[in-house]
Amino acid sequence: MSYEMIAILMFSTMMLMLMTGQRVFGAIGFVGVLAAVLLWGTGGSDIGFSAAMKLMKWYPLLTLPMFIFMGYVLSESKIADDLYKMFHVWMGPVRGGLAIGTILLMVLISAMNGLSVAGMAIGATIALPELLKRGYDKRMVTGVIQAGSSLGILVPPSVVLVLYAMIARQPVGQLWLAGVFPGLMMAAMFILYVVIRCRIQPELGPALPEADRDITRAEKLRLLRAGLLPVVIFATMMVPFVNGWTSLVESSAIGAITAFVAAVLKGRMTREVFETSVRSTLGISCMFMWIILAALGFGAVFDGLGAVKAIDNLFTEQLGLDPWMILILMQLSFILMGTFLDDTAMLVIVAPLYVPLVKVLGFDLIWYGVLYTITTQIAYMTPPFGYNLFLMRAMAPSEVTLRDIYRSIVPFVAVMVLALTLVMVFPQIALWLPNYVYGK
C-alpha cells in the first residue's frame, strides 16, 4: 500500500471515529499510535511516549493553566460584570452605544480568558437581556455578541494559539503578539459597522432615555474605576512581558496572582469561587494537554510517511496550483469543517498536514497561525452548524429564534472575511508587533 493511501486511510478512520461520538484526543491518538505500530512494529508504540515527554518538557505550556485560572477568577468573582455596568453608563447616551460597549466588553473578556465560550456566556446572560429591554434590534445584538465573543481565540492570551504553537513548534509569545492588531482591527470594524448601521437606522440601537442617564459624576467615576480593574490587571501582566522584563511564563503567573489578589481585596474570593476556578482550570488544561499529546503522536506518523511532500507534489506539480491558491483552498476547508467541528478538533485533524505544507510553500507560520484563527472565527458563525450559532440558541431568550440568529451573523461574517483578506494581503498587520518586540 502506498504512503498516500495510508494517509487517506488514517484520516478516514479518524473522521469515522469522530462521527461516532468518540473524544477528539482519543480518536486522533488511537489512530496515530495504531498506524505507527502497524507500520513499524512494536517500536512504533514509542511515538506516544515520545510525544508525552516532549509535551512535559515544553516550558511555555505553563502559561495555559495560569491564564485560564486568571480568566475564571475574574469571571466567577463577578469582576467582569463591573465592565458591563461601566459601558452601560458611559456608552448609553450614544446611538448603538450599548452594542458598542458590548463589543468592547468582549475584547476585554477575551484578554482575560482566551476562550470564546466565556465571552459568549457573559454576553448572552448579562448584555443580551439588557439590550433587548432597551429596545435594541434582536438580530443586530445577537450578531454583535457572537462576533465579539469569537475574538476570544484571537486576542491574547488565546488558548487556541497555545495549541497551535505546540503543534507548529512556534513561540507562543510571538503568536499572541501577532493576534493583537488583527483582533483590535476586527473589533474596530465591528464597532464601525454598528455606528454606521445605527446612524442609518436609529431604531436599531436607540440611545438611553434621559431618565436612565441621570447618574451623578461621582457614581460614574466609581463605575469607571471598578470597570477598569481588569484592564489594570492585564496591563500589569503584559507591560513587563512586552518590555522584556519578564518571560511569558512569568507574566502569566503575575496575571493569575494579580487577579486572585484583586478578588480577595474586593471581598469576592469565596471558597466556592476558588473551588470553581481551580476545578474549571484543571479540566480545561487537561483537555488541551490530551489534545496536544494526541496531535504530536499523529503528526509524527505523518512526518515518517512523508505525506506532506506527496500532497505538495499533488497540488503544485500534478494540479499546477500556485501557493496562494493552495492557501485559499486550505482556508475554505477550515470553514467547511467548522460546520461540524470546534477549533481544537479542526486544528489537530489537519495540522500534521497543513502546517508543514505552509512551510514548504514559503509562508510564515506565525502569520498563518493568525489566518487559521480568523478562519476558525468565521467557521464558528457559518450555518448550518456553526459552533457559536448553537451556543447562542442555547443561551438566548425564547424570543430570539434560530432564524434570527442565522440572519444576525451575515454582516459580521462579511466584516470578518474582509479582515481576513486584509491580513492575507498585508501580512505586517499581524507580523509587525512580534517582529518589533522580539527584534529588540
N, C-alpha and C positions, 0 to 999 in steps of 0.2 A: 504493500500500500504506500502511495506517495505521501510525502510530508504535507502537501496541500490538503489531501483527503483526510489525513489525521487531524489537521487543524479544524476542518469543517465538521468532522465528527465530534470533536471536543466542544465546539460552540453549540452544535445542535443538541448534544446531550445535556449541556449546561442549561440551555433555554428550556428544554423539556422538563428538567427538574424544577426550574423556577416556576413554570406554568402549573406544576402540580402542588405548588404552595410550600416548597422547601425554603429554608432560610438562605439568604444570599450567600453568606460566608460558607455555609455547609455545602451548597451546590458547587460553588466555584472551587473550594478547597478539595472536595472529594474528586471532582473531575481532574483537577491538576495532579494530585498525588496518584490517582489510579492510572492516568495516562503515563506518568513517569515510571511507575512500576512495570506496566505492560511494555513500555519501550526499552527500558534499560535494566530490568530485573530488580532484585531486592535493593540494589544500590540506589534506585530511583526514589525509594522511600525517604532517603536523607534530605530530599528537597524540602519537605515540610519542616524538618528540624532546622535546616539551614535558614529558612525564612523566619522561623521563630527567633533564632539567635540574632539575625540581622535586625529584626524589629526591636528586640530588647536592648540592642546597642545603639539605637537611633535616639540620641540625646534630645533633639528638638521635640520628640513626641511628648515630653513632659509638659509642653505648653497646652496640650489638648485638655487634660483634666483641670488645669488651672483656669483657663478661660471659660470652660463650661461651668465650673463652680462659681466663678465671678458672676456670670450671667444669671444663674439660678438664685444666688443670694440677692441680687438686685431686683429680680422678678418676684421671688417669694416674700421678700420683706416689704413689698409694695413701694419701694423707692422709685421703680419705673412708673408707677401710677402718677407720681408727682409731676412727671414730664407732661402727661396729657393735660393735667389741670393748668399747668403753666401755658401750654399752647392754646388751651381753650380761652384763657383770659386775654392773652396778648395778641392772638391772631383772629379772635372772634369778630372784631369790627370790620374786617376785610371781606369782600365778596369771595366766597370759596375759602375763607381763612381757616376754617376748621379742617377742611380737606388738606390744605397746605400744611397745617400743623400736624396732621396725621402722618403725612409723608416724612416730615422732619422727625416725628416720633419714631417712625420705622427705621430711619437712618441711625438714630441713637440706640434703639433696641438692638439693631444689627451689630453696632460697635460694642455692645455689652455681652452679647450671647453667641454670635457666629452661626446661628441656626435660623432658618426661615420660619420654622414652626412657632418659635417664641413670639416673633413679631405678629404672625397671623393670630395667635391666641389672644394677645393683648389688644390688637386692633379690632378683632371681631367681638370681643367681650366688653371692652371699655369704650372704644371710639365709635363703632358702628351704631349701637343703640342711641348714643348721644347725637350723632349726625342725623339719623333718621328722625329723631324727635325734633330737631331744629329745622326740619323741612328740606334737607338735602336730598337730591335725586338718588334713589337707591342703587341705580345702575352705576352711576359715577363713583359713589363712595365704596361700593363693593370692589370695583376695579382699582380704586386707589389703595385699598388695604391689601389686595392680592399683589399688586405691583410693588408696593412699598415693602411688604414682608419678604418678597423674593430677594431684596438687597442683602438679606442676612447671610447668603452664601457667597457674596462678593466683597462686601465691606469688611475689613479686618476687625476682629480676629476670626476669619472664616474657618470653620471646622472642615468644610469640604476641601478647601485649598490645602489643609494639612494632609488630607488623604491623597490629594493629587501630588503633593510634594514628595511623599513617601514612595509612591508608585513611579513617578517620573524622575526621582532622585535629584530634585531641585531644592534650593534653600527656601525654607518656609518664609523667612523674613522678606526675601525678595518678592515672593508671590503675594504676600499680604500688602506690601507697598505697591505692587503693580495693580492691585484691586482698588486702591484709594481713589484715584482720579476717575476711572471709569464708573465706579459706584456713585461718586458725588455728581458726575456728569449726568448719569441716568436719573438720579433724584431731582436734579435741576430741570431736566427735560420733563419729568412728570409734573413738577410744580408749574412750569411754563404752560404745559397743556391745560392744567386746571385753571390757571389765571385767564388764559385766552378763552377757554370754554365758558367760564362764568362771566366774563365781560360780554360775550356774545349772547349768552342765555343766563341772565342774572337769577332766574328762578331755580336753576340747578344747585346753586350754593349761596343762599341769602346770607347777608351779614347778620350778626346777633342783634336782637332788638335793643333799644336804648336802656330798657329796664335791666336787662341781663349784663349790661356793660357798666352799671353803676357800682363800681368797686373802688375802694379807696386806694390811693397810691401806695400806702404802707402795705396793704394786702397784696397788691400786685408785685411789689418788691420781695415780699416774703415768699410768694409762689415762685418768683424768678430764682431766688436763692435755692429753694428746695428742688426745683426742676433742673437746675444746672449742676447739681451734685454729681449725677452720673457722668457729665462732661468733664468735671474736675477729676473724677476717678480715672477716666480714660486718658486724660492728659498726663496725670502722674505716672501712668504706665507707659505711654507711647513716647513722650518727650525724651526721657533718658535713653530709650532704645534708638530713636531716630538720630540723636546726637552722639551715639556711640559710647555712652557712659555705662550701659548695661547690655548684656546679651538678651536674646529673645526669651530664653527660659527665665532669666532673672526678672525681666519686665512682666512676664505673665504671673510670676509669684507676687510681684508688687501689686498688680491689679487685683489678684484674689485677696490678698491681705487687706488692701485699702477698702475694698467692697465690704469685707467682713467687719472691719473696724467701723466703717460708716453705719452699717446696720446696727452694731452694738451701741454706738453713741446716740442713735436716734431711737433707741429702745425697742427695736423691731426684731432683734435676733433672738427669737424664742427657741425653745427646744424643738418644736415642730418645724419651724423654718429651717433650722440647721440640719435636722434629720432628713427632711425632704430634699434639701440641696445636695447633701452628701450622697444619698441614695440615687438621685437622678444623675449626678455627675458620674458615679460608678457605673451605672447602667449604660449610659451613652458612651463613655470612654471604652468600656469593654466591648461594646458593639463595634465601634470603629476599629479597635485593635484586631478583633477577629477578622473583620473585612480586609484590613491591610495585610494580615498574615496570609489569608487565602489568595489575595491578589498577587502577592510576591511569589507564592508557590506556582500559581497558574502562569505568571509571566516568565518564570524560569524555564518552564517546559517549552513555551513559545520561543524563547531565545535559543534553546537547544535544537528546536526543529528548523530554525532559520525561516520561519513563516513570514517574517517581515520582509525579507529580501524577495520572497516569492510574490507577495502581494505588491510590492513596489514594482517588480518586473511586469506584473499583470497590468497595472494601471499605466505605467509610463511607456513600456516597450510594446506590449501587445495592443492595448487600447489607445495609446498615443495621447493620454490626457496630460495637461500641464499641471504643475504643482498647485496652482491656485484653484483649478477645477477640482482636484482631488480633495483639497482642504474644504471647499464648499460642500462637496458630497458628504464628507465626514460630519460637518455641522448639521446637515439635513438629517443624517442618520440619528444624531442625538435627539433632534426634535421628534422624530418618529418613535424612538424608544421611550421618550418622555411621556408618551400617551399611556404607557402601562408599567413603567419602572420609575423609581426615585433616583436622585442624583448619584448616590453612592453606588447603587447597583449598575447604573449606566457606565460610570467611570471604571468600575472594577471589571466589567464584562469586556469593554473594548480597549482599555488602557494598554494591555500587553501588546495589542496590535497597533493602535493609533499613535501612542507616544513615540515608539522607535521610528514609525513611519514619518511622523512630523519631523523628527531629527534628520532622517535620510533625505527628506525633501528640502532641507535647508532652512526651516523656520525656527524661530526662537521658542524654546519650551516654556519660558516664563510667560511670554506673550500668549502662547497657545493655551496656557492654564486659564488666563482671563477669558479668552474666546470660549473655551469649554464651559466656564462658569456662566457666562452671559447666555449661551445657547441653552444651558440647563434651566436658567430662569425662564426663558421663552417656552421651553418644553413643559415646565411646571404649569403654565397657563394656557396650554393649547388643547382645545377639545379634540376628541370626546372624553378622554380620561386624564386630563391634566391633574397633577397632584394637588395643586392649590385650589382647583375648582371644587374638589370634593371636600377638602378641609373647610372651605368657606361654606359650603352647603351644610356641613355638619354643625358649624358654629353659628351661622346666621339665623335670625328670627324667621318664623314661618312666612312672613310677608315677602321675603326675598326668595324667589323661585329659582330653580336651576336654569331656566331660560334667561332670567335676569342676569345670573352670574356669567353665563356663556356670553351674552351680549356685552356685559360690562368690560370684558378684557380686550375687546377688539382694538380700541385706540391705544391702549397701553402696550399691547403686543407690537403694534406698529411702531411705537416710540422705541421699544427695546430692539426691534430689528434695525432701526435707524442707528441706535447706539452701537450695536454690534458691527454694522457696516463702517461706522466712523473709526472704531478701534482697529478693524481689519485694514482700512485704508491708511490710517495714521497710527502705526504701532507705538509711537512715542507717547501717546496718551497713557498707555499702560507702562511703558518702559522708562520714562524719564525719571520718575521718583526713585525706583530701585537703583538705577544707574547713578543718580546723584548721591544717594545716601551711601551706597556700597563703594562708590568711586572715590570717596574722601580719603 
